[in-house]
Amino acid sequence: MKGPILHIFLKNPVPGKVKTRLAKEIGEEAALEVYQALVEKTREACKGVDVTKVLWFDSYLPNPSDLGSWGHSPLHIRLQQGKDLGEKMRNAFLYSFQNGATLSVLIGSDCPELDTLHIREAFQILENKDVILGPAKDGGYYLVGLQSDTPELFHGIEWSTETVFSRSLEKMQWARKQVGLLPVLSDLDDGKDLEYFESKGVLDWKKPNA
């Protein structure tokens, strides 16, 4: 697994286990449809990035035949390991670096604005920076990339809060790491976000029983 690696964090498509904030507003089945549409957007963005990809699932390994095409580069599937999001991300990066990766980028599937060019730009910037971050409008980040193991980035952070990005940036400044930044993009977390992306025609999803 030499060269650059792209990690994609995914959840298994189980009603009630995905987009839980959104599910409280539109129902579990509808939230599942939205999640699957987000994964499809993410898959399309990744297909144009010619690097080895690792899909990290949260509860079980799916049948590879159910994954669809993620491009022509090698594809691996693994289970996320760790007590919280920080530990899971750190372990994903460790996996790639221990297997010979030179540059390592990680994304989720919550950002329908993320496209192929953003991911390619992340790898380009990372060639000259220690860390690359893609800040989200909600105060988190939609992408993180590293040149080498950087444990301090994943400890002492209150995950899923509006301080994730600012706190992460502070920690990297204290560690004297050179940080590159991508454009600020919007995640989809709740009903208001869904309405915004629907109005922009960014997300195409099928409402149950519609």
VMD Tcl script that draws the C-alpha trace (Angstrom):
set ca {
  {0.00 0.00 0.00}
  {2.66 2.45 -1.11}
  {2.01 6.02 -2.17}
  {-0.93 8.27 -1.25}
  {-3.99 6.84 0.50}
  {-7.56 8.17 0.65}
  {-9.60 7.05 3.66}
  {-13.39 7.32 3.56}
  {-15.30 6.95 6.85}
  {-18.76 5.48 6.31}
  {-21.59 4.10 8.41}
  {-23.39 0.92 7.52}
  {-26.81 1.83 6.04}
  {-29.01 0.86 8.99}
  {-32.21 2.86 9.76}
  {-31.84 4.69 13.07}
  {-28.04 4.49 12.95}
  {-27.32 7.10 10.26}
  {-28.02 10.86 10.21}
  {-29.61 10.60 13.67}
  {-30.14 14.36 14.10}
  {-31.87 14.52 10.74}
  {-33.91 11.39 11.53}
  {-35.54 13.17 14.47}
  {-36.96 15.68 11.98}
  {-37.81 13.61 8.89}
  {-37.91 10.01 10.14}
  {-35.41 7.17 10.08}
  {-36.26 5.83 6.61}
  {-36.02 9.27 5.00}
  {-32.76 9.97 6.82}
  {-31.41 6.67 5.48}
  {-32.30 7.75 1.93}
  {-30.49 11.04 2.48}
  {-27.46 9.22 3.86}
  {-27.31 6.90 0.87}
  {-27.52 9.90 -1.46}
  {-24.62 11.50 0.43}
  {-22.55 8.33 0.10}
  {-23.26 8.30 -3.64}
  {-22.08 11.93 -3.92}
  {-18.95 11.01 -1.99}
  {-18.33 7.97 -4.20}
  {-18.58 10.07 -7.35}
  {-16.13 12.61 -5.93}
  {-13.65 9.85 -5.07}
  {-13.83 8.04 -8.40}
  {-11.76 10.74 -10.09}
  {-8.94 10.54 -7.54}
  {-6.40 7.95 -8.68}
  {-5.02 6.79 -5.33}
  {-5.52 3.69 -3.18}
  {-8.77 4.01 -1.20}
  {-9.82 2.48 2.11}
  {-13.49 2.39 3.09}
  {-13.87 2.30 6.87}
  {-17.25 1.03 8.11}
  {-18.58 1.50 11.64}
  {-20.23 -1.85 12.49}
  {-19.73 -4.62 9.91}
  {-17.94 -5.29 6.63}
  {-20.37 -5.18 3.69}
  {-20.31 -7.48 0.69}
  {-17.74 -5.97 -1.73}
  {-20.22 -6.47 -4.59}
  {-22.59 -4.00 -2.88}
  {-20.06 -1.15 -2.85}
  {-20.24 -0.08 -6.49}
  {-17.27 1.43 -8.29}
  {-14.99 3.80 -6.41}
  {-12.67 4.24 -9.39}
  {-9.98 2.12 -10.98}
  {-7.42 2.33 -8.16}
  {-7.11 -0.38 -5.47}
  {-9.94 -0.47 -2.90}
  {-9.79 -1.93 0.61}
  {-12.54 -2.24 3.24}
  {-11.91 -2.19 6.97}
  {-13.74 -1.76 10.28}
  {-13.22 1.44 12.27}
  {-11.32 0.82 15.50}
  {-11.43 3.09 18.57}
  {-13.52 4.48 21.40}
  {-14.29 7.84 19.80}
  {-13.96 9.59 16.46}
  {-10.48 10.87 17.23}
  {-9.13 7.44 18.09}
  {-10.80 5.93 15.01}
  {-9.22 8.52 12.71}
  {-5.82 8.15 14.34}
  {-5.96 4.38 13.87}
  {-6.89 4.80 10.21}
  {-3.88 7.04 9.64}
  {-1.63 4.65 11.55}
  {-2.86 1.81 9.34}
  {-1.81 3.67 6.21}
  {1.55 4.88 7.48}
  {2.44 1.45 8.86}
  {1.68 0.06 5.40}
  {3.97 2.46 3.58}
  {1.70 5.40 2.71}
  {3.46 8.66 1.85}
  {0.46 11.00 2.10}
  {-2.82 10.18 3.80}
  {-6.16 12.00 3.49}
  {-9.40 11.18 5.30}
  {-12.96 12.28 4.52}
  {-16.47 11.39 5.66}
  {-19.72 11.47 3.72}
  {-21.51 14.46 5.29}
  {-20.35 17.11 2.81}
  {-22.26 17.12 -0.50}
  {-20.22 20.13 -1.70}
  {-16.99 18.13 -1.58}
  {-15.85 17.25 -5.10}
  {-12.97 15.56 -6.90}
  {-11.01 18.80 -7.26}
  {-11.07 19.45 -3.50}
  {-9.62 16.00 -2.80}
  {-6.96 16.35 -5.48}
  {-6.05 19.78 -4.11}
  {-5.70 18.29 -0.62}
  {-3.06 15.83 -1.83}
  {-1.24 18.56 -3.76}
  {-1.11 20.88 -0.75}
  {-0.07 18.02 1.51}
  {3.10 17.53 -0.51}
  {4.40 20.76 1.07}
  {2.50 20.89 4.38}
  {2.45 18.67 7.46}
  {-1.33 18.81 7.74}
  {-4.27 19.71 5.49}
  {-7.72 20.61 6.86}
  {-11.01 21.31 5.13}
  {-13.04 23.51 7.50}
  {-16.82 23.09 7.63}
  {-19.23 25.95 8.27}
  {-20.53 24.22 11.42}
  {-17.11 24.50 13.09}
  {-15.85 21.02 12.30}
  {-13.87 19.82 9.32}
  {-14.85 17.70 6.33}
  {-11.32 16.59 5.41}
  {-8.04 16.01 7.21}
  {-4.73 14.89 5.75}
  {-1.29 14.11 7.16}
  {2.25 13.52 5.97}
  {3.07 11.44 9.06}
  {1.55 10.24 12.32}
  {0.33 13.27 14.28}
  {-1.28 11.92 17.49}
  {-1.85 15.31 19.12}
  {-4.42 16.16 16.44}
  {-6.78 13.47 17.70}
  {-6.64 13.93 21.48}
  {-8.21 16.61 23.66}
  {-10.91 17.50 21.12}
  {-14.63 17.68 21.89}
  {-15.89 15.91 18.79}
  {-19.15 16.94 17.09}
  {-18.96 20.47 18.48}
  {-18.46 23.86 16.83}
  {-14.93 24.12 18.27}
  {-13.43 21.09 16.51}
  {-11.71 23.01 13.72}
  {-10.47 25.94 15.81}
  {-9.19 23.63 18.55}
  {-7.47 21.39 15.98}
  {-5.78 24.40 14.39}
  {-4.57 25.59 17.79}
  {-3.08 22.19 18.58}
  {-1.23 22.09 15.26}
  {0.16 25.59 15.88}
  {1.39 24.51 19.32}
  {3.00 21.46 17.71}
  {4.64 23.76 15.13}
  {3.06 21.92 12.23}
  {2.62 23.62 8.88}
  {-1.09 23.56 8.06}
  {-2.73 23.98 4.67}
  {-6.41 24.86 4.34}
  {-9.09 24.04 1.78}
  {-12.18 26.21 1.14}
  {-14.90 26.32 3.79}
  {-17.78 23.98 2.82}
  {-21.10 22.99 4.39}
  {-21.95 19.65 5.98}
  {-25.46 18.20 5.98}
  {-26.53 17.46 9.54}
  {-30.14 18.54 10.05}
  {-33.37 19.50 8.31}
  {-32.27 23.08 7.70}
  {-29.14 21.84 5.95}
  {-31.22 19.44 3.86}
  {-33.54 22.24 2.73}
  {-30.51 24.35 1.76}
  {-28.96 21.63 -0.39}
  {-32.31 20.74 -1.95}
  {-32.86 24.39 -2.90}
  {-29.41 24.47 -4.53}
  {-30.03 21.22 -6.41}
  {-26.91 19.75 -4.84}
  {-28.43 16.55 -3.45}
  {-30.76 14.18 -5.28}
  {-32.51 11.79 -2.92}
  {-35.72 9.74 -3.04}
  {-38.28 10.39 -0.37}
  {-39.83 7.14 0.94}
  {-43.30 6.41 -0.47}
  {-43.06 9.52 -2.65}
}
mol new
graphics top color blue
foreach p $ca { graphics top sphere $p radius 0.5 }
foreach p [lrange $ca 0 end-1] q [lrange $ca 1 end] { graphics top cylinder $p $q radius 0.2 }
display resetview
